[in-house]
Amino acid sequence: MNDKPFAHNPELLLAALLELRETVYTEGLARFRGWYPGIERLSFIPSALNLAFYLALRRRDLRELQRALKPLGLSSLGRSEAGAIANLDAVIASLSCIVGRRAEVGIRHPRPEKFYKGEWSLNRQTNLIFGPKPPDRKVRIMVTLSAQCATDYPLVRQLMFNGMNIARINCAHEDREIWGAMLANVRQAEQELGLPCKVFMELAGPKIRIDQVRLSGENPKVETGSLIVLTDGEPEAREGAVATINCNWPEALESLQVGDSVHIDDGKITCRVEALFMTGVLLKVLATAKMKPVKLKSGKGLHLHSGRTTMPAITDKDRQDLDFIVTAADAVGVSFVRSAEDISALQEELARRTGNTRRRLPIMAKIETFDAVENLPEIIVRAASRHPIALMIARGDLAMEVGYERLAELQEEILWISEAAHVPVIWATQVLENLVKYGTPSRAEITDAAMSERAECVMLNQGPYLLQAITLLDDILSRMGGHQHKKSPQLRRLSLAKDLGAEMIK
């Protein structure tokens, strides 16, 4: 295919497509056979098979094939996620008719029920995990509940009335008593309003946080060029360093090497490892939020950008929280997933608590590490083989892992692979953040919210203007649903068409 001889020759183009189909089918089937023995949920078998075919298809650069198909009025294979082989067959069947070889080729156009089978499967999984589709939009809205929702029932009721379909409880904060009160308020609002609302409870996971801060002077803030000592013991003032800090997972420091990046407080402080000590590392601040001094505080997150980091998938706190979650929640979220083995660890803990019951609690896997992106197909298969699964694209930590410049590209790839596996996706982190926090959205946030319609769910975080944000997001998603489905534009009449027509008449 390197010489692209098929660019202006439909016969050669057909031969190239037939060769591609045979290769994709052979490679995909071989990968699927490796997965098949571990698949317990029979409903996932067609999805796993399609994922295997799609991965085989996307191992190749198809751009020249796509370009050659366009002048013939045929699909350019750009929407093959939900049904990789069905899309190939549809194109091959049409092209074989064009060149007069329909009987010889023998590939027929897929029946509609086969062609749209993957799309319908994704819809079923979405309804199963996220609940029924709202009346005026297909994308669900997830809201992270604050502690106020435990005592303020009218707020919870208004959140649901404005459009919340899923309530998220982050188990990194508060305790069982508060979680139980949040749940009770959600269930009461469901009954009063007659609206369904799923409750997702998310395990804290091995989140690394600053434990103690010891300042070398009176100024608690750091700026570009400042030096910070990160130690695995008790922090002591060090000459030349603005501060010495330690963390709740001191063993994680063993993975750091000179040149590694360390992000503090969700990226507000970006550092580089300058030197290694017996008891820790020396960090140099490369940048701060808005290039202004930033205060170091205990409890803030530490993100160690090191491919050598080894952390437990499930912590002791997570195990204690699971005892409550399996009795109360509609789904369990797992944070900082890196591999399929992390999913297996959660599944084993769930099995211990649910025994031999047939209830398979849905799993929401947060994709926020580079390893998770690299291992995404295996993570999906391991999870979906035993439990319904959804993915959350946690763009905050993911951006720090892969670099901001690669975030958009990898977000798209996660969406494509998830659709190929018929797995619903949650679009998360900083959606309408300026509106939620300050009452006015930025222009870029509006565009981001509009693009989130390609996912099955969008998450909003806490803030004083959360109710307004839900209302606006509901309106945006309702409007965009008529224009876009995944990567395919829906050719509804343009809103400008009427005005343009009137101008032409004049």
Buried (B, 14 or more C-beta within 10 A) or exposed (E): BEEBEBEEEBEBBBBBBBEBBEBBBEBBBEBBEEBBEEBEBEBBBBBBBBBBBBBBBBEEEBEBBBEBBEEBEBBBBEBBBBBBBBBBBBBBBBBBEBBEBBEEBEBEBBEEEBBBBBBEBBBEBBBEBBBEBBEEBBBBBBBBBBBEBBEEBEBBBBBBBBBBBBBBBBBBEBEBEBBEBBBBBBBEBBEEEEBBBBBBBBBBBBBBBBBEBBBBEEBBBBBBEBBBBBBBEEBEEBEEBBBBBBBBBBEBBEBBEEEBBBBBBBBBBBBBBEEBEEBBBBBBBBBBEEEEBBEBEEEBBBBBBBEEBEBEBBBEBBEEBBEBBBEBBBBBBBBBBBBBEBBBBBBEBBEEBBEEEEEBBBBBBBBBBBBBBEBBBBBBBBBBBBBBBBBBBBBBBBBBBBEEEBBEEBBEEBBBBBBBBBBBBBBBBBBBBBBBBEEEBEEEBBEBBBBBBBBBBBBBBBBEBBBBBBEBBBBBBBBBBEBBBBEEEEEEEEEEEEEEEEEEEE
